[in-house]
């Protein structure tokens, strides 16, 4: 590979395409729409490949992400977030709604009224429910109340969505998927009791999206599945051969069973869930662990000192949480068959507003 | 304040200037040079203020950070990192050395030879030692051996440096500062025994830099002191009135004793040391804790439900590790006396190579 410096983010395009096809096929086989979350890759080229593989539209986390993808020609965008819409954000939403099919999340009557006041009624909404992650979202049985208020305020209530983030723990994906299915069923019934027929019932996370749990959902919104990461590995959601993104790093210091790499938290992100076994994994060396992380250093405990890499050698690091690693980079170096084929811009990097 | 969107990074310029003056005065009173680490702010305007306050030069972490500050006119730069210098990085170092006084770290004989092979001998080096953090650096008593090899390879060995990163733990700053002082003394003696008189003996971290521990050091390299952060607060190195950087965030969801803010790990960084009490702190609400962090959500446990902020209210979040928060932003909004006065570009954002 013609890569003249490290650290840098490498995407294996062949593995990426396989991951896209597998998720698209699984959704198709179950009769579910796929609306992948673009926050993971923030990359126009990957979003195009997702649509080419059969995705119906994109999910984004922020209005500024929506603006980037609208500028790139994507015309069906869902901001899966309970936006607080003031005058400035309202003006941006109005502008967006004039050129794409736009849907946003709400999780309160106040939020719905605020949206109408500043952005008008041309934007579709879906009600966020809490299916067990206890972050944002109303209780499933309150869905109808919030939906009714939004409807009375003039909004087009399109349905309900949730993020089963509690799937991110060992042995949790199965039970989280079942809780999610139950919560979505309750929420859909609550909507119908309020006289609103949902056109979308949306759920799914990368650890749960391929589990064939019976559900009333009509749509899946996984994000991380495109690349995989060390969290997904440790949750058992993917295997190492599914990892499409790694950070190429160089050994800058070595002693005994320790190597230090030039990729730290400013490249990998500092994510480390309580259950994670380290700050990332090393491709091809499943027993190695990143035991400490500074901004520009990853300290790796090597399992066998006799095979320890030496100064100047390059390793591929699997970040714990790939969404945060991508957001730290300006571009992704794309390889296929061991050759650099394309450089993709992280077009929505830093789009937090 | 005229701030039309959140999340955004606010810098209180008055507090910043007070922090700069205090560190500069402390160093001056002890006869130490100050070479602050620019990785924290990555910002030309702040580096200028540091030099105006009496700093001698800048420390940076990467060659690309050095390039940004050299382009901005800074002429004395130290890359405090044991660089692995291949042909590409060597060419960049040669170009830099042609226009600034450049010093880089080394921690091995192999690294020294590699530097000479690809970047020549016009770059000064200082030997990194391990003073207890166990990341990079040679043992203090080996300093002379590495220095001798570097000298024989033709390099100008200017001295020794260390980072007492083990100061980042509760009750650790004092003992870490004493270990650092001992290690620097051993390293300086080892250098002199090898026939090399150090012109610089460099140490210091923000938790230790203001401690008046007797030391042979000639130079301090603190970084975080410019802004402070929740880690420094919890280590007792600063108080809340010293916090110069906060993230302005909006309440997007609220229930019972929980508020959810629109600033997550893509704004604050995901840093959470094992000893930290949360993912960040709320300015003016010392008992509130960020108990969970997603990419665009901070879940805050509020101490008193009756004073809990409501939807749309704005709070100022103190990030755990300000260096990583700054590196996620493109600009810093600077305020003075409650008014926005300047917008400073994070000029070296993402400079990881």
Contacts between the chains, C-beta under 8 A, distances in Angstrom:
chain1	res1	chain2	res2	distance
A	4	B	86	7.8
A	4	B	87	7.9
A	4	B	88	4.1
A	5	B	88	5.4
A	5	B	89	6.6
A	5	B	353	4.8
A	6	B	353	7.1
A	7	B	352	5.6
A	7	B	353	7.0
A	8	B	353	7.6
A	39	B	295	6.4
A	39	B	296	8.0
A	61	B	295	6.5
A	61	B	296	5.0
A	62	B	296	6.5
A	81	B	252	7.4
A	81	B	296	6.4
A	82	B	252	5.3
A	82	B	253	5.4
A	83	B	252	7.0
A	84	B	250	5.1
A	84	B	251	7.2
A	84	B	252	4.8
A	84	B	262	7.0
A	84	B	311	6.4
A	84	B	312	5.4
A	86	B	4	7.8
A	86	B	312	7.3
A	87	B	4	7.9
A	88	B	4	4.1
A	88	B	5	5.4
A	89	B	5	6.6
A	107	B	253	5.6
A	108	B	253	7.1
A	108	B	311	6.3
A	110	B	311	5.1
A	110	B	312	7.8
A	111	B	252	7.7
A	111	B	311	6.5
A	114	B	311	7.7
A	114	B	312	7.0
A	134	B	299	7.9
A	135	B	253	7.8
A	135	B	260	6.4
A	135	B	292	6.9
A	135	B	294	6.5
A	135	B	297	5.6
A	135	B	299	5.9
A	136	B	252	6.9
A	136	B	253	4.1
A	136	B	260	5.3
A	136	B	297	6.5
A	137	B	253	7.7
A	165	B	294	6.8
A	250	B	84	5.1
A	251	B	84	7.2
A	252	B	81	7.4
A	252	B	82	5.3
A	252	B	83	7.0
A	252	B	84	4.8
A	252	B	111	7.8
A	252	B	136	6.9
A	253	B	82	5.4
A	253	B	107	5.6
A	253	B	108	7.1
A	253	B	135	7.8
A	253	B	136	4.1
A	253	B	137	7.7
A	260	B	135	6.4
A	260	B	136	5.3
A	262	B	84	7.0
A	263	B	352	7.8
A	265	B	269	7.3
A	265	B	270	8.0
A	265	B	271	6.8
A	265	B	321	7.9
A	265	B	324	5.8
A	266	B	323	7.9
A	266	B	324	6.6
A	266	B	327	5.3
A	266	B	350	7.8
A	266	B	352	5.7
A	267	B	352	5.3
A	269	B	265	7.3
A	269	B	269	7.9
A	269	B	270	5.7
A	270	B	269	5.8
A	270	B	270	4.4
A	270	B	271	4.3
A	270	B	272	7.6
A	270	B	321	7.2
A	270	B	324	6.1
A	271	B	265	6.8
A	271	B	270	4.3
A	272	B	270	7.6
A	272	B	272	7.6
A	292	B	135	6.8
A	294	B	135	6.5
A	294	B	165	6.8
A	295	B	39	6.4
A	295	B	61	6.5
A	295	B	323	5.9
A	295	B	324	6.9
A	295	B	327	8.0
A	296	B	39	8.0
A	296	B	61	5.0
A	296	B	62	6.5
A	296	B	81	6.3
A	296	B	352	7.1
A	297	B	135	5.5
A	297	B	136	6.5
A	299	B	134	7.9
A	299	B	135	5.9
A	311	B	84	6.4
A	311	B	108	6.4
A	311	B	110	5.1
A	311	B	111	6.5
A	311	B	114	7.7
A	312	B	84	5.3
A	312	B	86	7.3
A	312	B	110	7.8
A	312	B	114	7.0
A	321	B	265	7.9
A	321	B	270	7.2
A	323	B	266	7.8
A	323	B	295	5.9
A	324	B	265	5.8
A	324	B	266	6.6
A	324	B	270	6.1
A	324	B	295	6.9
A	327	B	266	5.3
A	327	B	295	7.9
A	327	B	328	7.2
A	328	B	327	7.2
A	328	B	328	7.4
A	328	B	350	6.5
A	328	B	352	7.9
A	329	B	350	7.1
A	330	B	350	5.9
A	350	B	266	7.8
A	350	B	328	6.6
A	350	B	329	7.1
A	350	B	330	5.9
A	352	B	7	5.6
A	352	B	263	7.8
A	352	B	266	5.7
A	352	B	267	5.3
A	352	B	296	7.1
A	352	B	328	7.9
A	353	B	5	4.7
A	353	B	6	7.1
A	353	B	7	7.0
A	353	B	8	7.6
